[in-house]
Protein backbone atom coordinates (compact mmCIF):
# COMPACT_ATOMS: atom_id res chain seq x y z
CA UNK A 1 0.00 0.00 0.00
CA UNK A 2 1.10 3.54 -0.72
CA UNK A 3 1.21 5.81 2.31
CA UNK A 4 -0.58 8.87 0.94
CA UNK A 5 0.61 11.00 3.88
CA UNK A 6 4.21 10.79 2.63
CA UNK A 7 3.45 12.14 -0.84
CA UNK A 8 4.11 15.67 -2.06
CA UNK A 9 0.63 17.10 -2.83
CA UNK A 10 1.90 19.24 -5.73
CA UNK A 11 3.70 16.30 -7.33
CA UNK A 12 0.66 14.08 -6.80
CA UNK A 13 -1.53 16.64 -8.53
CA UNK A 14 0.95 16.86 -11.41
CA UNK A 15 1.04 13.06 -11.72
CA UNK A 16 -2.73 12.84 -11.78
CA UNK A 17 -2.94 15.70 -14.28
CA UNK A 18 -0.40 14.07 -16.57
CA UNK A 19 -2.27 10.77 -16.51
CA UNK A 20 -5.66 12.42 -16.99
CA UNK A 21 -4.32 14.28 -20.03
CA UNK A 22 -3.03 11.01 -21.46
CA UNK A 23 -6.45 9.44 -21.01
CA UNK A 24 -7.89 12.29 -23.05
CA UNK A 25 -5.38 11.67 -25.83
CA UNK A 26 -6.06 7.94 -25.78
CA UNK A 27 -9.84 8.10 -26.02
CA UNK A 28 -9.65 10.70 -28.80
CA UNK A 29 -7.79 8.25 -31.07
CA UNK A 30 -10.89 6.36 -32.24
CA UNK A 31 -12.58 9.67 -33.06
CA UNK A 32 -9.66 10.55 -35.33
CA UNK A 33 -10.07 7.25 -37.16
CA UNK A 34 -13.82 7.81 -37.50
CA UNK A 35 -13.15 11.20 -39.03
CA UNK A 36 -10.85 9.55 -41.54
CA UNK A 37 -13.12 6.63 -42.39
CA UNK A 38 -16.25 8.75 -42.73
CA UNK A 39 -14.54 11.44 -44.79
CA UNK A 40 -15.20 14.09 -42.16
CA UNK A 41 -11.74 15.64 -42.20
CA UNK A 42 -11.90 16.01 -45.98
CA UNK A 43 -15.41 17.44 -45.80
CA UNK A 44 -14.35 19.96 -43.17
CA UNK A 45 -11.30 20.92 -45.23
CA UNK A 46 -13.52 21.94 -48.14
CA UNK A 47 -16.48 23.41 -46.26
CA UNK A 48 -15.11 26.33 -44.30
CA UNK A 49 -17.02 27.14 -41.08
CA UNK A 50 -19.88 24.67 -40.76
CA UNK A 51 -22.62 23.75 -38.30
CA UNK A 52 -23.39 20.12 -37.40
CA UNK A 53 -26.50 20.35 -39.59
CA UNK A 54 -24.46 21.73 -42.46
CA UNK A 55 -21.91 18.94 -42.14
CA UNK A 56 -24.73 16.38 -42.04
CA UNK A 57 -26.09 17.81 -45.28
CA UNK A 58 -22.66 17.65 -46.93
CA UNK A 59 -21.89 14.10 -45.81
CA UNK A 60 -25.28 12.39 -45.55
CA UNK A 61 -24.48 11.37 -41.97
CA UNK A 62 -26.66 11.79 -38.89
CA UNK A 63 -26.55 15.26 -37.35
CA UNK A 64 -26.74 14.15 -33.72
CA UNK A 65 -23.65 11.96 -34.02
CA UNK A 66 -21.81 14.65 -35.93
CA UNK A 67 -22.64 17.24 -33.28
CA UNK A 68 -21.06 15.11 -30.57
CA UNK A 69 -18.05 14.23 -32.71
CA UNK A 70 -17.45 17.86 -33.65
CA UNK A 71 -17.56 18.93 -30.03
CA UNK A 72 -15.22 16.13 -28.98
CA UNK A 73 -12.51 16.90 -31.55
CA UNK A 74 -12.93 20.63 -30.92
CA UNK A 75 -12.23 20.41 -27.20
CA UNK A 76 -9.31 18.15 -28.15
CA UNK A 77 -7.88 21.07 -30.11
CA UNK A 78 -8.34 19.89 -33.70
CA UNK A 79 -11.12 22.31 -34.73
CA UNK A 80 -11.78 25.98 -34.12
CA UNK A 81 -15.20 26.84 -32.69
CA UNK A 82 -17.12 30.10 -33.11
CA UNK A 83 -19.65 30.31 -30.24
CA UNK A 84 -21.53 33.17 -31.89
CA UNK A 85 -22.19 31.38 -35.17
CA UNK A 86 -21.96 27.94 -33.54
CA UNK A 87 -19.70 26.77 -36.38
CA UNK A 88 -16.70 24.50 -36.49
CA UNK A 89 -13.67 25.14 -38.70
CA UNK A 90 -10.72 22.97 -39.72
CA UNK A 91 -7.75 25.25 -40.34
CA UNK A 92 -5.69 24.84 -43.50
CA UNK A 93 -2.70 23.80 -41.46
CA UNK A 94 -4.65 21.12 -39.60
CA UNK A 95 -6.19 19.97 -42.89
CA UNK A 96 -2.69 19.35 -44.25
CA UNK A 97 -2.08 17.00 -41.33
CA UNK A 98 -5.48 15.28 -41.10
CA UNK A 99 -7.50 15.62 -44.30
CA UNK A 100 -5.28 14.17 -47.02
CA UNK A 101 -2.57 11.61 -47.68
CA UNK A 102 -1.03 13.84 -50.33
CA UNK A 103 0.48 16.36 -47.93
CA UNK A 104 4.05 15.79 -46.71
CA UNK A 105 2.72 16.74 -43.25
CA UNK A 106 -0.02 14.07 -43.28
CA UNK A 107 -0.24 11.97 -40.10
CA UNK A 108 -3.86 10.79 -40.07
CA UNK A 109 -2.87 7.32 -41.25
CA UNK A 110 -1.04 6.61 -38.00
CA UNK A 111 -4.15 6.52 -35.85
CA UNK A 112 -5.61 3.39 -37.44
CA UNK A 113 -2.42 1.55 -36.49
CA UNK A 114 -3.46 1.81 -32.85
CA UNK A 115 -6.10 -0.80 -33.65
CA UNK A 116 -3.29 -3.24 -34.38
CA UNK A 117 -1.30 -2.31 -31.29
CA UNK A 118 -4.27 -2.90 -28.99
CA UNK A 119 -5.24 -6.09 -30.82
CA UNK A 120 -1.72 -7.48 -30.34
CA UNK A 121 -1.45 -6.46 -26.69
CA UNK A 122 -2.04 -9.93 -25.20
CA UNK A 123 0.63 -11.42 -27.48
CA UNK A 124 3.13 -8.68 -26.63
CA UNK A 125 2.43 -9.24 -22.93
CA UNK A 126 3.43 -12.89 -23.37
CA UNK A 127 6.67 -11.85 -25.10
CA UNK A 128 7.70 -9.92 -22.00
CA UNK A 129 7.40 -13.16 -20.04
CA UNK A 130 9.03 -15.51 -22.54
CA UNK A 131 11.56 -13.33 -24.36
CA UNK A 132 10.24 -14.63 -27.69
CA UNK A 133 9.62 -12.46 -30.74
CA UNK A 134 6.86 -11.57 -33.17
CA UNK A 135 7.49 -10.85 -36.85
CA UNK A 136 5.89 -7.92 -38.64
CA UNK A 137 3.86 -10.32 -40.75
CA UNK A 138 2.30 -11.85 -37.65
CA UNK A 139 0.99 -8.55 -36.30
CA UNK A 140 -2.56 -7.34 -36.84
CA UNK A 141 -2.74 -6.11 -40.47
CA UNK A 142 -3.74 -2.63 -39.34
CA UNK A 143 -0.15 -2.03 -38.25
CA UNK A 144 1.40 -2.53 -41.69
CA UNK A 145 -1.40 -0.57 -43.32
CA UNK A 146 -0.75 2.35 -40.97
CA UNK A 147 2.99 2.12 -41.62
CA UNK A 148 2.29 2.33 -45.35
CA UNK A 149 0.13 5.44 -45.01
CA UNK A 150 2.42 7.16 -42.53
CA UNK A 151 5.65 6.70 -44.49
CA UNK A 152 4.31 7.45 -47.97
CA UNK A 153 4.02 11.27 -47.63
CA UNK A 154 7.48 11.51 -46.06
CA UNK A 155 9.08 9.30 -48.72
CA UNK A 156 7.32 11.10 -51.57
CA UNK A 157 8.55 14.43 -50.26
CA UNK A 158 12.14 13.45 -49.59
CA UNK A 159 13.36 9.97 -50.54
CA UNK A 160 14.06 10.44 -54.26
CA UNK A 161 14.11 14.24 -54.15
CA UNK A 162 16.60 14.86 -51.35
CA UNK A 163 17.89 11.78 -49.54
CA UNK A 164 19.21 9.65 -52.39
CA UNK A 165 20.64 12.62 -54.33
CA UNK A 166 22.62 13.61 -51.24
CA UNK A 167 24.79 10.49 -51.55
CA UNK A 168 27.71 10.96 -53.95
CA UNK A 169 27.11 9.39 -57.33
CA UNK A 170 23.69 7.94 -56.58
CA UNK A 171 21.59 10.47 -58.48
CA UNK A 172 23.77 10.20 -61.59
CA UNK A 173 23.75 6.40 -61.49
CA UNK A 174 19.99 6.09 -61.13
CA UNK A 175 19.19 8.69 -63.77
CA UNK A 176 21.39 6.69 -66.13
CA UNK A 177 19.34 3.54 -65.55
CA UNK A 178 21.07 2.16 -62.46
CA UNK A 179 19.70 -0.45 -60.10
CA UNK A 180 18.35 -0.37 -56.54
CA UNK A 181 17.82 -3.18 -54.05
CA UNK A 182 15.35 -2.15 -51.33
CA UNK A 183 15.97 -4.45 -48.35
CA UNK A 184 13.09 -5.01 -45.95
CA UNK A 185 10.71 -3.18 -48.27
CA UNK A 186 7.46 -4.15 -46.51
CA UNK A 187 4.51 -3.01 -48.62
CA UNK A 188 6.90 -1.54 -51.19
CA UNK A 189 6.17 2.14 -50.57
CA UNK A 190 9.82 3.17 -50.59
CA UNK A 191 10.59 1.04 -53.65
CA UNK A 192 7.77 2.54 -55.70
CA UNK A 193 8.59 6.09 -54.61
CA UNK A 194 12.18 5.65 -55.77
CA UNK A 195 10.94 4.14 -59.05
CA UNK A 196 8.68 7.15 -59.64
CA UNK A 197 11.53 9.55 -58.95
CA UNK A 198 13.95 7.72 -61.23
CA UNK A 199 12.05 6.60 -64.35
CA UNK A 200 15.10 4.92 -65.89
CA UNK A 201 16.13 2.88 -62.86
CA UNK A 202 15.39 -0.78 -62.24
CA UNK A 203 14.41 -1.82 -58.74
CA UNK A 204 13.87 -4.93 -56.68
CA UNK A 205 12.31 -4.89 -53.24
CA UNK A 206 12.81 -7.82 -50.91
CA UNK A 207 11.07 -8.75 -47.69
CA UNK A 208 10.87 -11.93 -45.64
CA UNK A 209 7.07 -11.66 -45.30
CA UNK A 210 5.29 -13.15 -48.30
CA UNK A 211 2.08 -11.26 -47.53
CA UNK A 212 3.90 -7.94 -47.72
CA UNK A 213 5.56 -8.94 -50.99
CA UNK A 214 2.19 -9.90 -52.49
CA UNK A 215 0.82 -6.49 -51.46
CA UNK A 216 3.84 -4.73 -52.98
CA UNK A 217 3.51 -6.60 -56.28
CA UNK A 218 -0.12 -5.58 -56.55
CA UNK A 219 0.78 -1.96 -55.80
CA UNK A 220 3.47 -2.00 -58.50
CA UNK A 221 1.01 -3.34 -61.05
CA UNK A 222 -1.61 -0.75 -60.13
CA UNK A 223 1.01 2.00 -60.48
CA UNK A 224 2.06 0.73 -63.91
CA UNK A 225 5.59 0.04 -62.68
CA UNK A 226 5.72 -3.75 -62.78
CA UNK A 227 7.93 -3.78 -65.90
CA UNK A 228 10.92 -2.37 -64.03
CA UNK A 229 10.02 -2.93 -60.39
CA UNK A 230 9.95 -6.45 -58.99
CA UNK A 231 9.47 -7.83 -55.50
CA UNK A 232 10.87 -11.04 -54.05
CA UNK A 233 10.49 -12.96 -50.81
CA UNK A 234 14.01 -13.03 -49.42
CA UNK A 235 15.75 -12.85 -46.09
CA UNK A 236 18.45 -10.22 -45.52
CA UNK A 237 20.94 -13.05 -44.96
CA UNK A 238 20.59 -14.19 -48.59
CA UNK A 239 19.98 -11.29 -50.95
CA UNK A 240 19.35 -11.74 -54.68
CA UNK A 241 21.54 -10.59 -57.54
CA UNK A 242 24.81 -8.69 -57.54
CA UNK A 243 26.30 -5.47 -58.82
CA UNK A 244 23.54 -3.26 -57.45
CA UNK A 245 24.28 0.45 -57.68
CA UNK A 246 22.37 1.13 -54.48
CA UNK A 247 21.18 -1.05 -51.63
CA UNK A 248 18.86 0.75 -49.24
CA UNK A 249 17.44 -0.07 -45.83
CA UNK A 250 14.41 2.21 -45.42
CA UNK A 251 13.47 2.06 -41.75
CA UNK A 252 14.17 -1.68 -41.72
CA UNK A 253 17.68 -2.40 -40.44
CA UNK A 254 16.66 -2.21 -36.77
CA UNK A 255 13.84 -4.71 -37.43
CA UNK A 256 16.32 -7.39 -38.50
CA UNK A 257 17.63 -10.11 -36.25
CA UNK A 258 21.20 -9.68 -37.45
CA UNK A 259 21.80 -6.10 -38.65
CA UNK A 260 25.57 -6.66 -38.92
CA UNK A 261 24.99 -9.74 -41.06
CA UNK A 262 22.43 -7.87 -43.18
CA UNK A 263 24.90 -5.08 -43.88
CA UNK A 264 27.63 -7.59 -44.73
CA UNK A 265 25.26 -9.23 -47.19
CA UNK A 266 24.35 -5.85 -48.67
CA UNK A 267 28.03 -5.09 -49.10
CA UNK A 268 28.46 -8.40 -50.91
CA UNK A 269 25.75 -7.70 -53.50
CA UNK A 270 26.44 -4.03 -54.30
CA UNK A 271 28.85 -3.06 -57.04
CA UNK A 272 32.40 -2.09 -55.98
CA UNK A 273 31.44 1.55 -56.56
CA UNK A 274 27.98 1.08 -55.07
CA UNK A 275 26.40 2.68 -52.02
CA UNK A 276 24.48 1.24 -49.09
CA UNK A 277 21.99 3.69 -47.61
CA UNK A 278 20.79 3.24 -44.04
CA UNK A 279 17.65 5.23 -43.21
CA UNK A 280 16.66 5.02 -39.55
CA UNK A 281 14.48 7.02 -37.13
CA UNK A 282 16.05 10.03 -35.47
CA UNK A 283 17.47 9.16 -32.06
CA UNK A 284 20.14 10.57 -29.77
CA UNK A 285 23.28 8.66 -28.89
CA UNK A 286 22.52 9.14 -25.19
CA UNK A 287 19.09 8.19 -23.93
CA UNK A 288 18.89 11.27 -21.69
CA UNK A 289 19.11 13.47 -24.80
CA UNK A 290 16.03 11.82 -26.31
CA UNK A 291 13.80 13.58 -23.78
CA UNK A 292 14.04 16.64 -26.03
CA UNK A 293 13.59 14.64 -29.25
CA UNK A 294 10.04 15.22 -30.61
CA UNK A 295 10.03 11.82 -32.31
CA UNK A 296 11.31 9.81 -29.34
CA UNK A 297 7.98 9.10 -27.67
CA UNK A 298 6.56 7.55 -30.83
CA UNK A 299 9.81 5.82 -31.70
CA UNK A 300 10.28 4.07 -28.37
CA UNK A 301 6.63 3.01 -28.23
CA UNK A 302 6.66 1.43 -31.70
CA UNK A 303 10.04 -0.10 -30.99
CA UNK A 304 8.64 -1.78 -27.88
CA UNK A 305 5.51 -3.07 -29.61
CA UNK A 306 6.80 -3.98 -33.08
CA UNK A 307 10.48 -3.42 -33.89
CA UNK A 308 12.14 -5.18 -30.96
CA UNK A 309 9.76 -8.18 -31.21
CA UNK A 310 10.54 -8.37 -34.94
CA UNK A 311 14.28 -8.64 -34.33
CA UNK A 312 13.83 -11.15 -31.50
CA UNK A 313 11.75 -13.37 -33.80
CA UNK A 314 14.77 -13.92 -36.06
CA UNK A 315 18.14 -15.67 -35.73
CA UNK A 316 20.72 -13.73 -33.69
CA UNK A 317 18.00 -11.44 -32.27
CA UNK A 318 20.27 -8.43 -31.83
CA UNK A 319 17.24 -6.25 -30.94
CA UNK A 320 18.92 -3.06 -32.11
CA UNK A 321 15.72 -1.12 -31.49
CA UNK A 322 14.26 1.68 -33.57
CA UNK A 323 16.01 4.32 -31.46
CA UNK A 324 19.59 3.09 -31.75
CA UNK A 325 21.14 6.46 -32.61
CA UNK A 326 23.88 7.42 -35.04
CA UNK A 327 26.86 6.22 -32.99
CA UNK A 328 25.38 2.73 -32.62
CA UNK A 329 24.48 2.60 -36.32
CA UNK A 330 28.05 3.54 -37.20
CA UNK A 331 29.29 0.81 -34.87
CA UNK A 332 27.10 -1.75 -36.63
CA UNK A 333 28.28 -0.57 -40.05
CA UNK A 334 31.93 -0.78 -38.97
CA UNK A 335 31.39 -4.31 -37.67
CA UNK A 336 30.02 -5.20 -41.11
CA UNK A 337 33.20 -3.95 -42.76
CA UNK A 338 32.22 -0.47 -43.93
CA UNK A 339 35.14 1.92 -43.58
CA UNK A 340 33.42 5.03 -44.97
CA UNK A 341 30.16 6.09 -43.37
CA UNK A 342 28.79 9.57 -43.98
CA UNK A 343 25.75 11.30 -42.47
CA UNK A 344 23.83 12.90 -45.32
CA UNK A 345 20.71 15.02 -45.91
CA UNK A 346 20.44 16.07 -42.27
CA UNK A 347 18.66 19.30 -43.19
CA UNK A 348 16.08 17.37 -45.27
CA UNK A 349 15.44 14.66 -42.69
CA UNK A 350 14.09 16.16 -39.46
CA UNK A 351 12.94 12.78 -38.12
CA UNK A 352 15.54 10.46 -39.64
CA UNK A 353 19.20 9.55 -39.60
CA UNK A 354 20.52 8.81 -43.09
CA UNK A 355 23.91 7.20 -43.54
CA UNK A 356 25.72 6.48 -46.81
CA UNK A 357 28.06 3.54 -46.30
CA UNK A 358 30.80 2.29 -48.57
CA UNK A 359 33.54 -0.35 -48.13
C-alpha positions as CSV (number, residue, x, y, z in Angstrom):
1,X,0.0,0.0,0.0
2,X,1.1,3.5,-0.7
3,X,1.2,5.8,2.3
4,X,-0.6,8.9,0.9
5,X,0.6,11.0,3.9
6,X,4.2,10.8,2.6
7,X,3.5,12.1,-0.8
8,X,4.1,15.7,-2.1
9,X,0.6,17.1,-2.8
10,X,1.9,19.2,-5.7
11,X,3.7,16.3,-7.3
12,X,0.7,14.1,-6.8
13,X,-1.5,16.6,-8.5
14,X,1.0,16.9,-11.4
15,X,1.0,13.1,-11.7
16,X,-2.7,12.8,-11.8
17,X,-2.9,15.7,-14.3
18,X,-0.4,14.1,-16.6
19,X,-2.3,10.8,-16.5
20,X,-5.7,12.4,-17.0
21,X,-4.3,14.3,-20.0
22,X,-3.0,11.0,-21.5
23,X,-6.5,9.4,-21.0
24,X,-7.9,12.3,-23.1
25,X,-5.4,11.7,-25.8
26,X,-6.1,7.9,-25.8
27,X,-9.8,8.1,-26.0
28,X,-9.7,10.7,-28.8
29,X,-7.8,8.3,-31.1
30,X,-10.9,6.4,-32.2
31,X,-12.6,9.7,-33.1
32,X,-9.7,10.5,-35.3
33,X,-10.1,7.2,-37.2
34,X,-13.8,7.8,-37.5
35,X,-13.2,11.2,-39.0
36,X,-10.8,9.6,-41.5
37,X,-13.1,6.6,-42.4
38,X,-16.3,8.8,-42.7
39,X,-14.5,11.4,-44.8
40,X,-15.2,14.1,-42.2
41,X,-11.7,15.6,-42.2
42,X,-11.9,16.0,-46.0
43,X,-15.4,17.4,-45.8
44,X,-14.4,20.0,-43.2
45,X,-11.3,20.9,-45.2
46,X,-13.5,21.9,-48.1
47,X,-16.5,23.4,-46.3
48,X,-15.1,26.3,-44.3
49,X,-17.0,27.1,-41.1
50,X,-19.9,24.7,-40.8
51,X,-22.6,23.7,-38.3
52,X,-23.4,20.1,-37.4
53,X,-26.5,20.3,-39.6
54,X,-24.5,21.7,-42.5
55,X,-21.9,18.9,-42.1
56,X,-24.7,16.4,-42.0
57,X,-26.1,17.8,-45.3
58,X,-22.7,17.6,-46.9
59,X,-21.9,14.1,-45.8
60,X,-25.3,12.4,-45.5
61,X,-24.5,11.4,-42.0
62,X,-26.7,11.8,-38.9
63,X,-26.5,15.3,-37.4
64,X,-26.7,14.1,-33.7
65,X,-23.7,12.0,-34.0
66,X,-21.8,14.6,-35.9
67,X,-22.6,17.2,-33.3
68,X,-21.1,15.1,-30.6
69,X,-18.1,14.2,-32.7
70,X,-17.5,17.9,-33.7
71,X,-17.6,18.9,-30.0
72,X,-15.2,16.1,-29.0
73,X,-12.5,16.9,-31.5
74,X,-12.9,20.6,-30.9
75,X,-12.2,20.4,-27.2
76,X,-9.3,18.2,-28.1
77,X,-7.9,21.1,-30.1
78,X,-8.3,19.9,-33.7
79,X,-11.1,22.3,-34.7
80,X,-11.8,26.0,-34.1
81,X,-15.2,26.8,-32.7
82,X,-17.1,30.1,-33.1
83,X,-19.6,30.3,-30.2
84,X,-21.5,33.2,-31.9
85,X,-22.2,31.4,-35.2
86,X,-22.0,27.9,-33.5
87,X,-19.7,26.8,-36.4
88,X,-16.7,24.5,-36.5
89,X,-13.7,25.1,-38.7
90,X,-10.7,23.0,-39.7
91,X,-7.7,25.2,-40.3
92,X,-5.7,24.8,-43.5
93,X,-2.7,23.8,-41.5
94,X,-4.7,21.1,-39.6
95,X,-6.2,20.0,-42.9
96,X,-2.7,19.3,-44.3
97,X,-2.1,17.0,-41.3
98,X,-5.5,15.3,-41.1
99,X,-7.5,15.6,-44.3
100,X,-5.3,14.2,-47.0
101,X,-2.6,11.6,-47.7
102,X,-1.0,13.8,-50.3
103,X,0.5,16.4,-47.9
104,X,4.1,15.8,-46.7
105,X,2.7,16.7,-43.3
106,X,0.0,14.1,-43.3
107,X,-0.2,12.0,-40.1
108,X,-3.9,10.8,-40.1
109,X,-2.9,7.3,-41.2
110,X,-1.0,6.6,-38.0
111,X,-4.2,6.5,-35.8
112,X,-5.6,3.4,-37.4
113,X,-2.4,1.5,-36.5
114,X,-3.5,1.8,-32.8
115,X,-6.1,-0.8,-33.6
116,X,-3.3,-3.2,-34.4
117,X,-1.3,-2.3,-31.3
118,X,-4.3,-2.9,-29.0
119,X,-5.2,-6.1,-30.8
120,X,-1.7,-7.5,-30.3
121,X,-1.5,-6.5,-26.7
122,X,-2.0,-9.9,-25.2
123,X,0.6,-11.4,-27.5
124,X,3.1,-8.7,-26.6
125,X,2.4,-9.2,-22.9
126,X,3.4,-12.9,-23.4
127,X,6.7,-11.8,-25.1
128,X,7.7,-9.9,-22.0
129,X,7.4,-13.2,-20.0
130,X,9.0,-15.5,-22.5
131,X,11.6,-13.3,-24.4
132,X,10.2,-14.6,-27.7
133,X,9.6,-12.5,-30.7
134,X,6.9,-11.6,-33.2
135,X,7.5,-10.8,-36.8
136,X,5.9,-7.9,-38.6
137,X,3.9,-10.3,-40.8
138,X,2.3,-11.9,-37.7
139,X,1.0,-8.6,-36.3
140,X,-2.6,-7.3,-36.8
141,X,-2.7,-6.1,-40.5
142,X,-3.7,-2.6,-39.3
143,X,-0.1,-2.0,-38.3
144,X,1.4,-2.5,-41.7
145,X,-1.4,-0.6,-43.3
146,X,-0.7,2.4,-41.0
147,X,3.0,2.1,-41.6
148,X,2.3,2.3,-45.4
149,X,0.1,5.4,-45.0
150,X,2.4,7.2,-42.5
151,X,5.7,6.7,-44.5
152,X,4.3,7.5,-48.0
153,X,4.0,11.3,-47.6
154,X,7.5,11.5,-46.1
155,X,9.1,9.3,-48.7
156,X,7.3,11.1,-51.6
157,X,8.5,14.4,-50.3
158,X,12.1,13.4,-49.6
159,X,13.4,10.0,-50.5
160,X,14.1,10.4,-54.3
161,X,14.1,14.2,-54.2
162,X,16.6,14.9,-51.3
163,X,17.9,11.8,-49.5
164,X,19.2,9.6,-52.4
165,X,20.6,12.6,-54.3
166,X,22.6,13.6,-51.2
167,X,24.8,10.5,-51.6
168,X,27.7,11.0,-53.9
169,X,27.1,9.4,-57.3
170,X,23.7,7.9,-56.6
171,X,21.6,10.5,-58.5
172,X,23.8,10.2,-61.6
173,X,23.7,6.4,-61.5
174,X,20.0,6.1,-61.1
175,X,19.2,8.7,-63.8
176,X,21.4,6.7,-66.1
177,X,19.3,3.5,-65.5
178,X,21.1,2.2,-62.5
179,X,19.7,-0.4,-60.1
180,X,18.3,-0.4,-56.5
181,X,17.8,-3.2,-54.0
182,X,15.3,-2.1,-51.3
183,X,16.0,-4.5,-48.4
184,X,13.1,-5.0,-45.9
185,X,10.7,-3.2,-48.3
186,X,7.5,-4.2,-46.5
187,X,4.5,-3.0,-48.6
188,X,6.9,-1.5,-51.2
189,X,6.2,2.1,-50.6
190,X,9.8,3.2,-50.6
191,X,10.6,1.0,-53.7
192,X,7.8,2.5,-55.7
193,X,8.6,6.1,-54.6
194,X,12.2,5.6,-55.8
195,X,10.9,4.1,-59.0
196,X,8.7,7.1,-59.6
197,X,11.5,9.6,-59.0
198,X,14.0,7.7,-61.2
199,X,12.1,6.6,-64.4
200,X,15.1,4.9,-65.9
201,X,16.1,2.9,-62.9
202,X,15.4,-0.8,-62.2
203,X,14.4,-1.8,-58.7
204,X,13.9,-4.9,-56.7
205,X,12.3,-4.9,-53.2
206,X,12.8,-7.8,-50.9
207,X,11.1,-8.8,-47.7
208,X,10.9,-11.9,-45.6
209,X,7.1,-11.7,-45.3
210,X,5.3,-13.2,-48.3
211,X,2.1,-11.3,-47.5
212,X,3.9,-7.9,-47.7
213,X,5.6,-8.9,-51.0
214,X,2.2,-9.9,-52.5
215,X,0.8,-6.5,-51.5
216,X,3.8,-4.7,-53.0
217,X,3.5,-6.6,-56.3
218,X,-0.1,-5.6,-56.5
219,X,0.8,-2.0,-55.8
220,X,3.5,-2.0,-58.5
221,X,1.0,-3.3,-61.0
222,X,-1.6,-0.7,-60.1
223,X,1.0,2.0,-60.5
224,X,2.1,0.7,-63.9
225,X,5.6,0.0,-62.7
226,X,5.7,-3.8,-62.8
227,X,7.9,-3.8,-65.9
228,X,10.9,-2.4,-64.0
229,X,10.0,-2.9,-60.4
230,X,10.0,-6.5,-59.0
231,X,9.5,-7.8,-55.5
232,X,10.9,-11.0,-54.1
233,X,10.5,-13.0,-50.8
234,X,14.0,-13.0,-49.4
235,X,15.8,-12.8,-46.1
236,X,18.4,-10.2,-45.5
237,X,20.9,-13.1,-45.0
238,X,20.6,-14.2,-48.6
239,X,20.0,-11.3,-51.0
240,X,19.4,-11.7,-54.7
241,X,21.5,-10.6,-57.5
242,X,24.8,-8.7,-57.5
243,X,26.3,-5.5,-58.8
244,X,23.5,-3.3,-57.4
245,X,24.3,0.4,-57.7
246,X,22.4,1.1,-54.5
247,X,21.2,-1.0,-51.6
248,X,18.9,0.7,-49.2
249,X,17.4,-0.1,-45.8
250,X,14.4,2.2,-45.4
251,X,13.5,2.1,-41.8
252,X,14.2,-1.7,-41.7
253,X,17.7,-2.4,-40.4
254,X,16.7,-2.2,-36.8
255,X,13.8,-4.7,-37.4
256,X,16.3,-7.4,-38.5
257,X,17.6,-10.1,-36.2
258,X,21.2,-9.7,-37.4
259,X,21.8,-6.1,-38.6
260,X,25.6,-6.7,-38.9
261,X,25.0,-9.7,-41.1
262,X,22.4,-7.9,-43.2
263,X,24.9,-5.1,-43.9
264,X,27.6,-7.6,-44.7
265,X,25.3,-9.2,-47.2
266,X,24.4,-5.8,-48.7
267,X,28.0,-5.1,-49.1
268,X,28.5,-8.4,-50.9
269,X,25.8,-7.7,-53.5
270,X,26.4,-4.0,-54.3
271,X,28.9,-3.1,-57.0
272,X,32.4,-2.1,-56.0
273,X,31.4,1.5,-56.6
274,X,28.0,1.1,-55.1
275,X,26.4,2.7,-52.0
276,X,24.5,1.2,-49.1
277,X,22.0,3.7,-47.6
278,X,20.8,3.2,-44.0
279,X,17.7,5.2,-43.2
280,X,16.7,5.0,-39.5
281,X,14.5,7.0,-37.1
282,X,16.0,10.0,-35.5
283,X,17.5,9.2,-32.1
284,X,20.1,10.6,-29.8
285,X,23.3,8.7,-28.9
286,X,22.5,9.1,-25.2
287,X,19.1,8.2,-23.9
288,X,18.9,11.3,-21.7
289,X,19.1,13.5,-24.8
290,X,16.0,11.8,-26.3
291,X,13.8,13.6,-23.8
292,X,14.0,16.6,-26.0
293,X,13.6,14.6,-29.2
294,X,10.0,15.2,-30.6
295,X,10.0,11.8,-32.3
296,X,11.3,9.8,-29.3
297,X,8.0,9.1,-27.7
298,X,6.6,7.5,-30.8
299,X,9.8,5.8,-31.7
300,X,10.3,4.1,-28.4
301,X,6.6,3.0,-28.2
302,X,6.7,1.4,-31.7
303,X,10.0,-0.1,-31.0
304,X,8.6,-1.8,-27.9
305,X,5.5,-3.1,-29.6
306,X,6.8,-4.0,-33.1
307,X,10.5,-3.4,-33.9
308,X,12.1,-5.2,-31.0
309,X,9.8,-8.2,-31.2
310,X,10.5,-8.4,-34.9
311,X,14.3,-8.6,-34.3
312,X,13.8,-11.1,-31.5
313,X,11.8,-13.4,-33.8
314,X,14.8,-13.9,-36.1
315,X,18.1,-15.7,-35.7
316,X,20.7,-13.7,-33.7
317,X,18.0,-11.4,-32.3
318,X,20.3,-8.4,-31.8
319,X,17.2,-6.3,-30.9
320,X,18.9,-3.1,-32.1
321,X,15.7,-1.1,-31.5
322,X,14.3,1.7,-33.6
323,X,16.0,4.3,-31.5
324,X,19.6,3.1,-31.7
325,X,21.1,6.5,-32.6
326,X,23.9,7.4,-35.0
327,X,26.9,6.2,-33.0
328,X,25.4,2.7,-32.6
329,X,24.5,2.6,-36.3
330,X,28.0,3.5,-37.2
331,X,29.3,0.8,-34.9
332,X,27.1,-1.8,-36.6
333,X,28.3,-0.6,-40.1
334,X,31.9,-0.8,-39.0
335,X,31.4,-4.3,-37.7
336,X,30.0,-5.2,-41.1
337,X,33.2,-4.0,-42.8
338,X,32.2,-0.5,-43.9
339,X,35.1,1.9,-43.6
340,X,33.4,5.0,-45.0
341,X,30.2,6.1,-43.4
342,X,28.8,9.6,-44.0
343,X,25.7,11.3,-42.5
344,X,23.8,12.9,-45.3
345,X,20.7,15.0,-45.9
346,X,20.4,16.1,-42.3
347,X,18.7,19.3,-43.2
348,X,16.1,17.4,-45.3
349,X,15.4,14.7,-42.7
350,X,14.1,16.2,-39.5
351,X,12.9,12.8,-38.1
352,X,15.5,10.5,-39.6
353,X,19.2,9.5,-39.6
354,X,20.5,8.8,-43.1
355,X,23.9,7.2,-43.5
356,X,25.7,6.5,-46.8
357,X,28.1,3.5,-46.3
358,X,30.8,2.3,-48.6
359,X,33.5,-0.3,-48.1
